Amino acid sequence: MDFTSKKVLIVYFSKKGENWYINGLKDLSKGNTEILAEKISKFTGGDLFEIVGKKPYPDGYEDCCRVAKAEWTSKARPELLNHKDAKAYDVVFVGWPCWHGTLPMAVYTWLEENRSLEGKIAIPFETNEGSNWGKGQKDFLAALPKATVLEGFAVRGHLVEKREAELEDWIKSL
């Protein structure tokens, strides 16, 4: 796909602070999904938009997991601090860290605000530490019945910096 002729938006949800990293915890000043989103923007020239919840997630990994699990269990749609309408864009990349085997609930909130990206090309990307997509790619596809969803890109978070060539090849393959 020639991204120079398309208006591209890269939407992402990411977690800074204490994260699972390889086989333990690590404090990250920038979340892995944010780093991946910035790289996608570099290759496509797309605009960046970070999904941020009105109520911040706890910085600590275990506390954040408890909140995320409660949201997932109740199918919550957390209120967002910021909003971005995707109407003006042709292609929308949407990225997230794999939480409980799927998308964080704040991503669902954003997707619903944008009426499932009706008529858009939607492209998922995801970071994880071993679960690969979990059900995320399948759940993303199900949330977008009126969009054209292309093949996504998943990478282990701790490898985001080392997979730039692979990321570029994937983008070129779209």
N, C-alpha and C positions, 0 to 999 in steps of 0.2 A: 504494500500500500504506500502510495506517495503522500506522506504526511504534510508536505509543503502546500498541497492544494486543499487541505482539510483544517478546520478549526478544532484543535485538540485540547481536552481538559483531562488533567490527571488528578483524580480525587483519591485521598488516602486517609486512613485512620492508623495512627501509630502510637506506640507507648514508649516514652522515655522512662528513665529511672531503673529500678531493679527489674531485671528480666531474666528468664531462663536462657542460658547461653552455654552451648555444648553440653557439659555435664554438671552444671552448677549455676549459681547466680552471679550476675554482673550488673553493675550500675552503668547505664548507658546515657550519655548526654544527649544523644539523638536516637530515636527509635529506628530499628532496621527497616521498617516499611517506609518511613520518611526518606531514608537514604536511597532506597530502591525507586521511590517516586521521583526524586530529584534526578536520578540517572535516566529514567524514562523521559522526563522533560528535556534533558540534554539531547537525547537522540531524536525526539519528535518535535521539539520547539513548543510543546504544549504548556498551557497555563497550569499552575499548581493550586490545589485547594485542599486544606487539611480539615477533616471532620473533627470537631472538638465538642465534647459533651459539656452541657451547662454545669453539671456537677462533675468535677474532676474525679478520675479514678484514683484510688490510693497509689502512692508511689511504690510501696512494698509489693513484691511479687505475690506472696500468699494472700494478702489482703485484697489485692486487685482480682486475683482468681476467685475469691469468695463473692465479690460484688458481681463480676462477670457471670459467674455460674447462676447467681440469683436472678440476674436479668434474663439469661438464657432460659432458665426453668420457667419463668413467668412470661416469656415472650415479650418482655418490656421493649418499649421504644423510647430510649432516653431522649430527653429534650436536648437540642443542640444549641451551642453558644453562637454558632455562626451558620450562615446559609449560603448556598450557591446554586443558582438556577442553571441547569444544563441546556436550556432551550437554544442558546446561540451556538452550540457546539455540534460538530458532526460525529466526532469520535470521543468516547469517554472511557478512559482507563480507570478502574476502581480497584484500590488495593487495601489490604488489611493483614494483620497478624492472625494466624489461626488460633482462635480461642474456643475451647470445648469442641474442637473438630469442625468448626464452621466460622462464619463471619461474626465479628462483634455486633451486638445489637444496635449500636450507634450507626453502623453502616446501613442496616435495614431502615433506620429512621431516615437517613439521607436518601436512600433509594425510593422510599415511599413519598418523600417530599418532591421527588422528581418524576413522579408517576411512572416508575419502572423504566425510565429512559425510552419511552415510546418513540420508535422510528430511528433510534440512534444505533451506531455501532458501539457495543460495550465490550471492553476487554478487561478481564480480571487479572490481578497479580497478587501474590501472597507470600508472606514470610512465615516460617515455622522453625521448630528445632527438632524435627524428626517425624512429624505427623503427615508430611507432604500436604496435600489439599484437604485431608479429612473428607468431610462432606461439603466443604466450602464451594468448590466449583459447581457441583450439582445444585446446591442451595442458591447460588448466585443465578444460575440459569433459570431455576424455578421462579425466582423473584422478578425476572425480566421477560415476561411472556410476549411483550411487544417490541423487543429490541433484537438486533442481530448480534448474538454473542459469539465472539471469536475465541480461539484457543488461548488459554491463559499461561502465565509464567509463575512457577513456585520455586522458592529457593530457601535453604536454611539461612536463618538470620545471620549467623556468624560468618557466612560465606558471601554476604551481599557485596562486600568490597572486592572479592576475588572472582566474581562471576560477571564482570562487566562485558567481556567479549561474548559470552553466552547470551546475555541480555540483548546486546546489540544484534546478534544473529537472529534471535527470536523476533525482535522488532522488524528487522528486514524481511523476515518470512511472512509477516502479516500481509 
